[in-house]
Amino acid sequence: MTSAPLELKIERAFQDNVIFHYPDGTQIAQLKHAFIPERKNMRGDTVRTEGFYKIKTDLDALHEGFLKWHRDTYGEEFDQFARGPEQEAKKEHYRNDARFKEAFDFIGVNWEQHNSKIYLPWWREVLASQVSHEHLPDGSYRSTFEPMSPFELQLVKRGLELPVKATSTLGILITRPDAQSKEGYVVLGVRTGSGHPNTYHVVPAGYLQASESFMRREATMYDGFVEDELTPESGLRKDDIEEIRPLAVVHDHIISNGGPEYVFLLKSKLTTNHIFQRWQEHEAAKDRHEHAELVFVPAGKDSVNEFISKNYVGVVANRADRKESERYILNPAALALAAYSDMPLSVLKSYCNGREN
């Protein structure tokens, strides 16, 4: 398990195949998928989906015990979005539990060497890792997935090269036009918590979960996107969307080791004010607090390109002390915006300053 040097990450980040555009007219129904229930872990052992779910059940029990410990110790409910030295001590308490160590053993990674790299130890969902993406003779597209752990994803984000490709779904969400903008606005958020705080990302966005309905192909990628990202992050529902189509697949080599990101273009029935109000009222949702604020960028392609040019620098480190003057666009968000605005990769690359920011 080695970490790719920065120069190699940047070289990979702007290859010609980093952005794949779906042809105009492609419909959601043309995105199909298959799921392989087993794979190899880092030791070469075969691990199956049910094993990932057993680990998840054990981690769920660990989490419940952790929440009780936190109430007993601190006299208050645990805030997973808090930061600071005290939060790090709580993470260490979590990572030292035997069930946490068992999860490391299951994925075949040495706990002693790498446990401190898990910055969200309480993230427990079973995720989908893409194996292939094919264009079928009937004009549809079939993506094949296998199970993976969120710990594997976090290890990748901390520089380890693992043989998994975490899959994300994200939306270029455009508000209904109003008096100020005939084209509406693209919705972005300023991230909070432990995952690249005080940076720009598109809203909504997140990793594709390997739910039972998804594995049985009863739910599509878009269904998972709505259930796990669109509604939890913004409060919007399917019936708030007037138009939806697959826009692109982009590959993020800066943060996620080339993991694919399925980009949906969503045109909402709601104006900027209504979307902001819906987001504010969605206080109790588990992912509502992924963003400290919403940012609305005029949806015209020239305006989006201008926003990218002013706020994209390439590699953005995951650190808690980021200042507002260092509030940059995360690479997957920049790729999604570039796919929408037709910005050439050569232009996007010209804004990458070649260092970790």
Summary of the structure (lengths in Angstrom):
residues: 357
radius of gyration: 19.9
end to end distance: 24.2
largest distance: 60.6
contacts: 1149
relative contact order: 0.16
helix: 39%
strand: 24%
